Amino acid sequence: MGSGQVTEWQGKHVTVAGLGVSGIPAAKVLHGLGAKVTVVNDGDDARAREQAAELEALGVTVRLGDGATLPDGTQLVVTAPGWKPDKPLFAAARAAGVEIWGDVELAWRLRGPDAAPWLAVTGTNGKTTTVQMLASILKAAGLRTAAVGNIGVSLLDAVLGDEPYDVLAVELSSYQLHWAPSLRAHSAAVLNLAPDHLDWHGSMEAYAADKGRVYEGNRVACVYNAADKATEDLVRAADVEEGCRAVGFTLGTPGPSQLGVVEGILVDRAFVENRHKNAQELAEVSDVRPAAPHNIANALAAAALARAFGVPARAVRDGLRAFTPDAHRIAHVADVDGVAYVDDSKATNTHAAEASLAAYESIVWIAGGLAKGATFDELVAKSAKRLRGVVLIGADRALIRDALARHAPEVPVVDLDRTDTGAMLQAVQEAGRLAVRGDTVLLAPACASMDMFANYNKRGDAFAEAVRELGAGT
């Protein structure tokens, strides 16, 4: 960062909206640049007061219990990504002609003149896995990189730290993209689009538009899902640099300017000479773990971004082989009496659950939680033929039960009328009774977890513990 950038922050009145994982680092960075920082926060609990004390010790002003009022003299608002656009604070800022940035926008603006380019990934599902695969491929090519953004290293730390990166693999949520108007990636991918966070965005159109921001100003490649026309539509609508190409990925045989799968091989027909006739082998399907269809799609998207950056084919294979998936993402826990138990607690919406259910032939499905406004008819109708039985848990389980009654009335359903965390053990026991040898008991809740668990990780941990207890009793 040049001295001119530092000078422009001296004495600037900046309001940071929200404490937490993005607000606190943003406040510290801005204070360090010489800005006059005020942090506002809706909550005023013990945790917030502890965080406030840490910032106040540095000389940052913190206002708890009032996140609605714009502090006098504010010249810029930097918001935590989760704050909804209709908050009164933002209405006041817009009325006063004050810009609103997210932490991603702040990081983008603070990049130095020789900053590493960004390879960006968004989508309703698969972002984290794809970014981690991408980082693994880039490392296999000998590049200095990190998985950053919505996961891993903080973007502010990445752009301001001493570590000199060659390229960054950046996961971006729709929230982050909404508040990042000037972001311009080297290349970017939208993995898929399905209704999610509509309570935040207000409509599917607004949600898609925010996802599509990731393509704005791309230099080399806009990577889209050939099976999801909405992602291609976002590419068509994007204002990109001259020469930037649309590159699709498909689980079928790829056409020119696509990556796809041919006889168990991941192949590239986009970043090769004479792509109308030639293809480059990248890796085998067996190099992708787990080799579920949606995860192969993730690998193809990661490979496309890496190839857009000039990575050789061998690095794609080596990076995929070196990649280890995170917990709670279609993770095999154990086999008990010939039945496989799989934890996909990360499947917190219907789109993710549909992909998970499509990976197995005969399933006892454990589902339910907080629906977040979702409906389940399409999911159940598509998955009905795979279901041997269903065990329902959580606050909004009735929504899934009703969809099952409409679209899979012959499938036996166990409805657990309890929302305490101990319900998971009973759910696993009931699923085990419904399953027969060769089946998969699949935790793919299609719902958020916070009605019963602190997060999806805790839900997955409870499932794994229950499976171990079941196995110990056999």
Disulfide bonds with the S-S distance in Angstrom:
none
